[in-house]
């Protein structure tokens, strides 16, 4: 332990010495923010969209955020981003499936491998599990998606970054309502108010979503509330308060279908979902505070605090009373009803300076991040939809400490070098408080990792930028993935963090009427975290490590403004993701097999027409996804599909009122397809079918006091 302390102190001393040596430089003449806090690294401020930075970056803003949709899921907008797979599972009990360049594709619920944040406040828990339902979709100004080696500078589980930024309130008090109804009993309505009062600005909204669901036993009701309060304290400092609330009671879970069940009735729920009344209730409250101050002309300090609570109760599709050992004997199970009582908090202190190095512009950002998550986990027997006997009781903690440094230097007029290092220490502790099974399953895991990244960009011409980047990242298992062993009870302490080495080459070409982005990338991963064998006697997933895997791909994004009010958008991804070395517990060698859940090709194409001066827009959207495998051995799969959607909207200003009716039809050709897969699911229930042709109609109404 003493040696570890000495090594840590040495690292931190070198880090501080480096800062001190550079701090003595002269301030930069330019005022182009590098970005603070850490959740906004690498030019995520407004107006920095075209900086020559060595990373893949997609921005969705303006009308592209709405696209005449229900505003129910962030996946509605993320379809437009290359390299990103965002799937609506038609199952609100399990949230969305989101992966970036294949990172996170294993997730059967929540988001893994991709970090989420809004206005600098993390929506990813300290253990690496993200909650996309927490995004404030009703007050968005823009979404930014970062991919590539430099994303590892965000720390644990940063295979990609999705950042949401709220819109500033209107100058005059504004009240608006947006309501929509659609197929399968879908109804969503939101009420929003925003205004500026001198140095204060206020935005707040409430919304409700209700749906019977496409499949049987998939009803949902979700209430959200959000508050953003900003205060411009003086010319040098500002303070922003964010409050988010989510209440989603008794959301039904139809579970996945097997191939035979899918053929028989794609809208059915499995018998176990009805027998055990599978469902999930979530209540989440979170608040965050951001303070920024310009200390000198060249220095800026940022202080961020956040915290909240999350309560979950989930009824699974089995009793969870006993587990059968390989020898046929029985061992007490961990329960088929899960109750989680979680609290979390964290903070970050950041510093930024603009100076000179060898008389060339240099920007520095550094900071310290602390995060904590505490969770009471209980497991009860599922008595056909009622909570039975206690079978598990433990308290789990995650503590994360990160120290980071990022710099951008312009050694010559058209060159820019970006370099960074993040050192992370993450500790998982579990205190077993259930002694009826006569075993103590307490345990601890500690992970330490430094993640370096380096990128170089060259502005070949004013319109064309070339770049390359290298970086190393890591991803710890989440507590949900550590929670269960293939046999027995207690944490799966054998599960290791995944480590990745990432490389990217790309170009960005901009012209008067459009933009083209092209990226070639490769990632090599050791100890890839993947779903393993289900826990004995249950449908519960457990997780294991694959020795080595590899991802190689191409991303292309093209935006073009055409004549006569037409515009086009194309996002295409080709991704080859496969195991390089992986031998399962049964001895089978899966080296060379494709990673499950990841399509080889993904395409989104759109042609939009906007009538000049009328406020009317209409668009056709094409989506293509190639074959995906559902298992590590590639024996189960789902074929590719192509979908065609249509939308239209009309915006009209009448005095202080603004009216916007809209309509959308998805899957115009009424194609039957599988929307999402549950990788390596128990009982071969891999498939979550998507709906055929669906309609949506709604109207937005806004009034502004002028």
Secondary structure, DSSP 8 states (H G I E B T S, - for coil): -HHHHHHHHHHHHHHHHHHHHHHTS---S------SSGGGTTT-STT-TT---SSEEEEEEGGGGTTT--S--THHHHTTSTTEEEE--S-TTS--EEEETTBTTT-SSSB-SSEEEETTEE-B-TTS-B-GGGS-GGGEEEEEEEESGGGGGG-TT-SEEEEEEE----SS-EEEEEEEEEGGGEEEEEEEEEEEETTEEEEEEEEEEEE--SSSS--EEEEEEEEEEEE--SSSEEEEEEEEEEEEEEEE----B-HHHHHH-TT---HHHHHTT-EEEEEEEEEEEEEEEE-SSSEEEEEEEEEEEEEEEEE-SS--SEEE-TTS-EEE---SEEEEEEEEEEEEEEEEEEEEETTEEEEEEEEEEEEEEEEEEEEEEEETTEEEEEEEEEEEEEEEEEEEEEEEEEEETTEEEEEEEEEEEEEEEEEE---TTS----EEEEEEEEEEEEEEEEESSSSEEEEEEEEEEEE---HHHHS--SSSSS--TT---EEEEEEEEEEEEEETTEEEEEEEEEEEEEEEEEE-S--TTSS---EEEEEEEEEEEEEEEEEEE-STTEEEEEEEEEEEEEEEE-B-TTS-B-TT-B-TT--SEEEEEEEEEE-TTT-EEEEEEEEEE--EESSTTS-SEE--EEEEEEEEEEEEEETTEEEEEEEEEE-TT----EEEE-TT-GGG--EEE--SSEEEEEEEEEEE--
